[in-house]
Amino acid sequence: MFTKGDIRAALAVAIDINSDASDRVCNFSLTGTSDGIMLSVHPHGKHYDYSDNWIYMAYESDDGYKSYKRDYRHGIVDEQSFPSLKEMLKDVKGAAV
């Protein structure tokens, strides 16, 4: 289970992307009861094709294993794992710029 601080940090990244001067749009989703965080970044905003997206997932399994990874980059499967939520969020901030 992610802490409230982890959830706030992920949501803050989404809000920062949505309020910057770029066309990017970031969607934030919390799955389950805070055992999964999904962020998707769309480089051309909400008025364009959503197939060119970047999708990030952070989740915790029942046995306590935590995973932080990027599943898609430019709409193409491009899996990359990160050692921590902080490192994943750093990559999200730079997505699609």
MODELLER restraints for C-alpha pairs under 7 A, 6 or more apart:
rsr = mdl.restraints
at = mdl.atoms
rsr.add(forms.Gaussian(group=physical.xy_distance, feature=features.Distance(at['CA:1:A'], at['CA:34:A']), mean=5.61, stdev=0.5))
rsr.add(forms.Gaussian(group=physical.xy_distance, feature=features.Distance(at['CA:1:A'], at['CA:35:A']), mean=4.61, stdev=0.5))
rsr.add(forms.Gaussian(group=physical.xy_distance, feature=features.Distance(at['CA:1:A'], at['CA:60:A']), mean=6.21, stdev=0.5))
rsr.add(forms.Gaussian(group=physical.xy_distance, feature=features.Distance(at['CA:2:A'], at['CA:34:A']), mean=5.68, stdev=0.5))
rsr.add(forms.Gaussian(group=physical.xy_distance, feature=features.Distance(at['CA:2:A'], at['CA:35:A']), mean=6.01, stdev=0.5))
rsr.add(forms.Gaussian(group=physical.xy_distance, feature=features.Distance(at['CA:10:A'], at['CA:89:A']), mean=6.70, stdev=0.5))
rsr.add(forms.Gaussian(group=physical.xy_distance, feature=features.Distance(at['CA:11:A'], at['CA:28:A']), mean=6.46, stdev=0.5))
rsr.add(forms.Gaussian(group=physical.xy_distance, feature=features.Distance(at['CA:13:A'], at['CA:93:A']), mean=6.56, stdev=0.5))
rsr.add(forms.Gaussian(group=physical.xy_distance, feature=features.Distance(at['CA:14:A'], at['CA:26:A']), mean=5.22, stdev=0.5))
rsr.add(forms.Gaussian(group=physical.xy_distance, feature=features.Distance(at['CA:14:A'], at['CA:27:A']), mean=6.53, stdev=0.5))
rsr.add(forms.Gaussian(group=physical.xy_distance, feature=features.Distance(at['CA:14:A'], at['CA:28:A']), mean=6.34, stdev=0.5))
rsr.add(forms.Gaussian(group=physical.xy_distance, feature=features.Distance(at['CA:17:A'], at['CA:24:A']), mean=6.65, stdev=0.5))
rsr.add(forms.Gaussian(group=physical.xy_distance, feature=features.Distance(at['CA:17:A'], at['CA:25:A']), mean=6.54, stdev=0.5))
rsr.add(forms.Gaussian(group=physical.xy_distance, feature=features.Distance(at['CA:17:A'], at['CA:26:A']), mean=6.22, stdev=0.5))
rsr.add(forms.Gaussian(group=physical.xy_distance, feature=features.Distance(at['CA:17:A'], at['CA:93:A']), mean=7.00, stdev=0.5))
rsr.add(forms.Gaussian(group=physical.xy_distance, feature=features.Distance(at['CA:18:A'], at['CA:24:A']), mean=6.64, stdev=0.5))
rsr.add(forms.Gaussian(group=physical.xy_distance, feature=features.Distance(at['CA:18:A'], at['CA:25:A']), mean=5.28, stdev=0.5))
rsr.add(forms.Gaussian(group=physical.xy_distance, feature=features.Distance(at['CA:18:A'], at['CA:26:A']), mean=6.03, stdev=0.5))
rsr.add(forms.Gaussian(group=physical.xy_distance, feature=features.Distance(at['CA:23:A'], at['CA:43:A']), mean=6.39, stdev=0.5))
rsr.add(forms.Gaussian(group=physical.xy_distance, feature=features.Distance(at['CA:23:A'], at['CA:44:A']), mean=5.43, stdev=0.5))
rsr.add(forms.Gaussian(group=physical.xy_distance, feature=features.Distance(at['CA:23:A'], at['CA:45:A']), mean=5.14, stdev=0.5))
rsr.add(forms.Gaussian(group=physical.xy_distance, feature=features.Distance(at['CA:24:A'], at['CA:41:A']), mean=6.73, stdev=0.5))
rsr.add(forms.Gaussian(group=physical.xy_distance, feature=features.Distance(at['CA:24:A'], at['CA:42:A']), mean=5.54, stdev=0.5))
rsr.add(forms.Gaussian(group=physical.xy_distance, feature=features.Distance(at['CA:24:A'], at['CA:43:A']), mean=4.37, stdev=0.5))
rsr.add(forms.Gaussian(group=physical.xy_distance, feature=features.Distance(at['CA:24:A'], at['CA:44:A']), mean=5.57, stdev=0.5))
rsr.add(forms.Gaussian(group=physical.xy_distance, feature=features.Distance(at['CA:24:A'], at['CA:45:A']), mean=4.90, stdev=0.5))
rsr.add(forms.Gaussian(group=physical.xy_distance, feature=features.Distance(at['CA:25:A'], at['CA:41:A']), mean=5.71, stdev=0.5))
rsr.add(forms.Gaussian(group=physical.xy_distance, feature=features.Distance(at['CA:25:A'], at['CA:42:A']), mean=5.20, stdev=0.5))
rsr.add(forms.Gaussian(group=physical.xy_distance, feature=features.Distance(at['CA:25:A'], at['CA:43:A']), mean=6.60, stdev=0.5))
rsr.add(forms.Gaussian(group=physical.xy_distance, feature=features.Distance(at['CA:25:A'], at['CA:45:A']), mean=4.98, stdev=0.5))
rsr.add(forms.Gaussian(group=physical.xy_distance, feature=features.Distance(at['CA:25:A'], at['CA:46:A']), mean=6.60, stdev=0.5))
rsr.add(forms.Gaussian(group=physical.xy_distance, feature=features.Distance(at['CA:26:A'], at['CA:39:A']), mean=6.69, stdev=0.5))
rsr.add(forms.Gaussian(group=physical.xy_distance, feature=features.Distance(at['CA:26:A'], at['CA:40:A']), mean=5.53, stdev=0.5))
rsr.add(forms.Gaussian(group=physical.xy_distance, feature=features.Distance(at['CA:26:A'], at['CA:41:A']), mean=4.39, stdev=0.5))
rsr.add(forms.Gaussian(group=physical.xy_distance, feature=features.Distance(at['CA:26:A'], at['CA:42:A']), mean=6.33, stdev=0.5))
rsr.add(forms.Gaussian(group=physical.xy_distance, feature=features.Distance(at['CA:27:A'], at['CA:39:A']), mean=5.57, stdev=0.5))
rsr.add(forms.Gaussian(group=physical.xy_distance, feature=features.Distance(at['CA:27:A'], at['CA:40:A']), mean=5.20, stdev=0.5))
rsr.add(forms.Gaussian(group=physical.xy_distance, feature=features.Distance(at['CA:27:A'], at['CA:41:A']), mean=6.52, stdev=0.5))
rsr.add(forms.Gaussian(group=physical.xy_distance, feature=features.Distance(at['CA:28:A'], at['CA:38:A']), mean=5.91, stdev=0.5))
rsr.add(forms.Gaussian(group=physical.xy_distance, feature=features.Distance(at['CA:28:A'], at['CA:39:A']), mean=4.78, stdev=0.5))
rsr.add(forms.Gaussian(group=physical.xy_distance, feature=features.Distance(at['CA:28:A'], at['CA:40:A']), mean=6.86, stdev=0.5))
rsr.add(forms.Gaussian(group=physical.xy_distance, feature=features.Distance(at['CA:29:A'], at['CA:37:A']), mean=5.83, stdev=0.5))
rsr.add(forms.Gaussian(group=physical.xy_distance, feature=features.Distance(at['CA:29:A'], at['CA:38:A']), mean=5.02, stdev=0.5))
rsr.add(forms.Gaussian(group=physical.xy_distance, feature=features.Distance(at['CA:29:A'], at['CA:39:A']), mean=6.41, stdev=0.5))
rsr.add(forms.Gaussian(group=physical.xy_distance, feature=features.Distance(at['CA:30:A'], at['CA:36:A']), mean=5.82, stdev=0.5))
rsr.add(forms.Gaussian(group=physical.xy_distance, feature=features.Distance(at['CA:30:A'], at['CA:37:A']), mean=4.76, stdev=0.5))
rsr.add(forms.Gaussian(group=physical.xy_distance, feature=features.Distance(at['CA:30:A'], at['CA:38:A']), mean=6.40, stdev=0.5))
rsr.add(forms.Gaussian(group=physical.xy_distance, feature=features.Distance(at['CA:31:A'], at['CA:37:A']), mean=6.15, stdev=0.5))
rsr.add(forms.Gaussian(group=physical.xy_distance, feature=features.Distance(at['CA:35:A'], at['CA:59:A']), mean=5.52, stdev=0.5))
rsr.add(forms.Gaussian(group=physical.xy_distance, feature=features.Distance(at['CA:35:A'], at['CA:60:A']), mean=5.33, stdev=0.5))
rsr.add(forms.Gaussian(group=physical.xy_distance, feature=features.Distance(at['CA:36:A'], at['CA:58:A']), mean=5.59, stdev=0.5))
rsr.add(forms.Gaussian(group=physical.xy_distance, feature=features.Distance(at['CA:36:A'], at['CA:59:A']), mean=4.11, stdev=0.5))
rsr.add(forms.Gaussian(group=physical.xy_distance, feature=features.Distance(at['CA:36:A'], at['CA:60:A']), mean=6.47, stdev=0.5))
rsr.add(forms.Gaussian(group=physical.xy_distance, feature=features.Distance(at['CA:37:A'], at['CA:57:A']), mean=5.82, stdev=0.5))
rsr.add(forms.Gaussian(group=physical.xy_distance, feature=features.Distance(at['CA:37:A'], at['CA:58:A']), mean=5.10, stdev=0.5))
rsr.add(forms.Gaussian(group=physical.xy_distance, feature=features.Distance(at['CA:37:A'], at['CA:59:A']), mean=6.27, stdev=0.5))
rsr.add(forms.Gaussian(group=physical.xy_distance, feature=features.Distance(at['CA:38:A'], at['CA:56:A']), mean=5.66, stdev=0.5))
rsr.add(forms.Gaussian(group=physical.xy_distance, feature=features.Distance(at['CA:38:A'], at['CA:57:A']), mean=4.65, stdev=0.5))
rsr.add(forms.Gaussian(group=physical.xy_distance, feature=features.Distance(at['CA:38:A'], at['CA:58:A']), mean=6.47, stdev=0.5))
rsr.add(forms.Gaussian(group=physical.xy_distance, feature=features.Distance(at['CA:39:A'], at['CA:55:A']), mean=5.91, stdev=0.5))
rsr.add(forms.Gaussian(group=physical.xy_distance, feature=features.Distance(at['CA:39:A'], at['CA:56:A']), mean=5.15, stdev=0.5))
rsr.add(forms.Gaussian(group=physical.xy_distance, feature=features.Distance(at['CA:39:A'], at['CA:57:A']), mean=6.62, stdev=0.5))
rsr.add(forms.Gaussian(group=physical.xy_distance, feature=features.Distance(at['CA:40:A'], at['CA:53:A']), mean=6.70, stdev=0.5))
rsr.add(forms.Gaussian(group=physical.xy_distance, feature=features.Distance(at['CA:40:A'], at['CA:54:A']), mean=5.46, stdev=0.5))
rsr.add(forms.Gaussian(group=physical.xy_distance, feature=features.Distance(at['CA:40:A'], at['CA:55:A']), mean=4.36, stdev=0.5))
rsr.add(forms.Gaussian(group=physical.xy_distance, feature=features.Distance(at['CA:40:A'], at['CA:56:A']), mean=6.17, stdev=0.5))
rsr.add(forms.Gaussian(group=physical.xy_distance, feature=features.Distance(at['CA:41:A'], at['CA:53:A']), mean=5.67, stdev=0.5))
rsr.add(forms.Gaussian(group=physical.xy_distance, feature=features.Distance(at['CA:41:A'], at['CA:54:A']), mean=5.03, stdev=0.5))
rsr.add(forms.Gaussian(group=physical.xy_distance, feature=features.Distance(at['CA:41:A'], at['CA:55:A']), mean=6.51, stdev=0.5))
rsr.add(forms.Gaussian(group=physical.xy_distance, feature=features.Distance(at['CA:41:A'], at['CA:95:A']), mean=6.95, stdev=0.5))
rsr.add(forms.Gaussian(group=physical.xy_distance, feature=features.Distance(at['CA:42:A'], at['CA:50:A']), mean=6.50, stdev=0.5))
rsr.add(forms.Gaussian(group=physical.xy_distance, feature=features.Distance(at['CA:42:A'], at['CA:52:A']), mean=6.60, stdev=0.5))
rsr.add(forms.Gaussian(group=physical.xy_distance, feature=features.Distance(at['CA:42:A'], at['CA:53:A']), mean=4.78, stdev=0.5))
rsr.add(forms.Gaussian(group=physical.xy_distance, feature=features.Distance(at['CA:42:A'], at['CA:54:A']), mean=6.60, stdev=0.5))
rsr.add(forms.Gaussian(group=physical.xy_distance, feature=features.Distance(at['CA:43:A'], at['CA:53:A']), mean=6.77, stdev=0.5))
rsr.add(forms.Gaussian(group=physical.xy_distance, feature=features.Distance(at['CA:43:A'], at['CA:96:A']), mean=5.15, stdev=0.5))
rsr.add(forms.Gaussian(group=physical.xy_distance, feature=features.Distance(at['CA:51:A'], at['CA:75:A']), mean=5.18, stdev=0.5))
rsr.add(forms.Gaussian(group=physical.xy_distance, feature=features.Distance(at['CA:52:A'], at['CA:74:A']), mean=4.59, stdev=0.5))
rsr.add(forms.Gaussian(group=physical.xy_distance, feature=features.Distance(at['CA:52:A'], at['CA:75:A']), mean=4.30, stdev=0.5))
rsr.add(forms.Gaussian(group=physical.xy_distance, feature=features.Distance(at['CA:53:A'], at['CA:72:A']), mean=6.87, stdev=0.5))
rsr.add(forms.Gaussian(group=physical.xy_distance, feature=features.Distance(at['CA:53:A'], at['CA:73:A']), mean=6.22, stdev=0.5))
rsr.add(forms.Gaussian(group=physical.xy_distance, feature=features.Distance(at['CA:53:A'], at['CA:74:A']), mean=5.09, stdev=0.5))
rsr.add(forms.Gaussian(group=physical.xy_distance, feature=features.Distance(at['CA:53:A'], at['CA:75:A']), mean=4.72, stdev=0.5))
rsr.add(forms.Gaussian(group=physical.xy_distance, feature=features.Distance(at['CA:54:A'], at['CA:72:A']), mean=5.00, stdev=0.5))
rsr.add(forms.Gaussian(group=physical.xy_distance, feature=features.Distance(at['CA:54:A'], at['CA:73:A']), mean=4.51, stdev=0.5))
rsr.add(forms.Gaussian(group=physical.xy_distance, feature=features.Distance(at['CA:54:A'], at['CA:74:A']), mean=5.86, stdev=0.5))
rsr.add(forms.Gaussian(group=physical.xy_distance, feature=features.Distance(at['CA:54:A'], at['CA:75:A']), mean=6.32, stdev=0.5))
rsr.add(forms.Gaussian(group=physical.xy_distance, feature=features.Distance(at['CA:55:A'], at['CA:70:A']), mean=5.86, stdev=0.5))
rsr.add(forms.Gaussian(group=physical.xy_distance, feature=features.Distance(at['CA:55:A'], at['CA:71:A']), mean=5.56, stdev=0.5))
rsr.add(forms.Gaussian(group=physical.xy_distance, feature=features.Distance(at['CA:55:A'], at['CA:72:A']), mean=5.10, stdev=0.5))
rsr.add(forms.Gaussian(group=physical.xy_distance, feature=features.Distance(at['CA:55:A'], at['CA:73:A']), mean=6.94, stdev=0.5))
rsr.add(forms.Gaussian(group=physical.xy_distance, feature=features.Distance(at['CA:56:A'], at['CA:69:A']), mean=5.77, stdev=0.5))
rsr.add(forms.Gaussian(group=physical.xy_distance, feature=features.Distance(at['CA:56:A'], at['CA:70:A']), mean=4.30, stdev=0.5))
rsr.add(forms.Gaussian(group=physical.xy_distance, feature=features.Distance(at['CA:56:A'], at['CA:71:A']), mean=5.90, stdev=0.5))
rsr.add(forms.Gaussian(group=physical.xy_distance, feature=features.Distance(at['CA:57:A'], at['CA:68:A']), mean=5.99, stdev=0.5))
rsr.add(forms.Gaussian(group=physical.xy_distance, feature=features.Distance(at['CA:57:A'], at['CA:69:A']), mean=5.54, stdev=0.5))
rsr.add(forms.Gaussian(group=physical.xy_distance, feature=features.Distance(at['CA:57:A'], at['CA:70:A']), mean=6.33, stdev=0.5))
rsr.add(forms.Gaussian(group=physical.xy_distance, feature=features.Distance(at['CA:58:A'], at['CA:67:A']), mean=5.50, stdev=0.5))
rsr.add(forms.Gaussian(group=physical.xy_distance, feature=features.Distance(at['CA:58:A'], at['CA:68:A']), mean=4.39, stdev=0.5))
rsr.add(forms.Gaussian(group=physical.xy_distance, feature=features.Distance(at['CA:58:A'], at['CA:69:A']), mean=6.43, stdev=0.5))
rsr.add(forms.Gaussian(group=physical.xy_distance, feature=features.Distance(at['CA:59:A'], at['CA:66:A']), mean=5.68, stdev=0.5))
rsr.add(forms.Gaussian(group=physical.xy_distance, feature=features.Distance(at['CA:59:A'], at['CA:67:A']), mean=5.46, stdev=0.5))
rsr.add(forms.Gaussian(group=physical.xy_distance, feature=features.Distance(at['CA:59:A'], at['CA:68:A']), mean=6.81, stdev=0.5))
rsr.add(forms.Gaussian(group=physical.xy_distance, feature=features.Distance(at['CA:60:A'], at['CA:66:A']), mean=4.32, stdev=0.5))
rsr.add(forms.Gaussian(group=physical.xy_distance, feature=features.Distance(at['CA:60:A'], at['CA:67:A']), mean=6.42, stdev=0.5))
rsr.add(forms.Gaussian(group=physical.xy_distance, feature=features.Distance(at['CA:68:A'], at['CA:81:A']), mean=5.77, stdev=0.5))
rsr.add(forms.Gaussian(group=physical.xy_distance, feature=features.Distance(at['CA:68:A'], at['CA:82:A']), mean=5.32, stdev=0.5))
rsr.add(forms.Gaussian(group=physical.xy_distance, feature=features.Distance(at['CA:68:A'], at['CA:83:A']), mean=6.95, stdev=0.5))
rsr.add(forms.Gaussian(group=physical.xy_distance, feature=features.Distance(at['CA:68:A'], at['CA:84:A']), mean=6.39, stdev=0.5))
rsr.add(forms.Gaussian(group=physical.xy_distance, feature=features.Distance(at['CA:68:A'], at['CA:85:A']), mean=6.14, stdev=0.5))
rsr.add(forms.Gaussian(group=physical.xy_distance, feature=features.Distance(at['CA:68:A'], at['CA:88:A']), mean=6.38, stdev=0.5))
rsr.add(forms.Gaussian(group=physical.xy_distance, feature=features.Distance(at['CA:69:A'], at['CA:79:A']), mean=6.72, stdev=0.5))
rsr.add(forms.Gaussian(group=physical.xy_distance, feature=features.Distance(at['CA:69:A'], at['CA:80:A']), mean=5.41, stdev=0.5))
rsr.add(forms.Gaussian(group=physical.xy_distance, feature=features.Distance(at['CA:69:A'], at['CA:81:A']), mean=4.21, stdev=0.5))
rsr.add(forms.Gaussian(group=physical.xy_distance, feature=features.Distance(at['CA:69:A'], at['CA:82:A']), mean=5.69, stdev=0.5))
rsr.add(forms.Gaussian(group=physical.xy_distance, feature=features.Distance(at['CA:69:A'], at['CA:88:A']), mean=6.79, stdev=0.5))
rsr.add(forms.Gaussian(group=physical.xy_distance, feature=features.Distance(at['CA:70:A'], at['CA:79:A']), mean=5.34, stdev=0.5))
rsr.add(forms.Gaussian(group=physical.xy_distance, feature=features.Distance(at['CA:70:A'], at['CA:80:A']), mean=5.18, stdev=0.5))
rsr.add(forms.Gaussian(group=physical.xy_distance, feature=features.Distance(at['CA:70:A'], at['CA:81:A']), mean=6.50, stdev=0.5))
rsr.add(forms.Gaussian(group=physical.xy_distance, feature=features.Distance(at['CA:71:A'], at['CA:77:A']), mean=5.87, stdev=0.5))
rsr.add(forms.Gaussian(group=physical.xy_distance, feature=features.Distance(at['CA:71:A'], at['CA:78:A']), mean=5.63, stdev=0.5))
rsr.add(forms.Gaussian(group=physical.xy_distance, feature=features.Distance(at['CA:71:A'], at['CA:79:A']), mean=4.52, stdev=0.5))
rsr.add(forms.Gaussian(group=physical.xy_distance, feature=features.Distance(at['CA:71:A'], at['CA:80:A']), mean=6.84, stdev=0.5))
rsr.add(forms.Gaussian(group=physical.xy_distance, feature=features.Distance(at['CA:72:A'], at['CA:78:A']), mean=5.00, stdev=0.5))
rsr.add(forms.Gaussian(group=physical.xy_distance, feature=features.Distance(at['CA:72:A'], at['CA:79:A']), mean=6.47, stdev=0.5))
rsr.add(forms.Gaussian(group=physical.xy_distance, feature=features.Distance(at['CA:82:A'], at['CA:88:A']), mean=5.68, stdev=0.5))
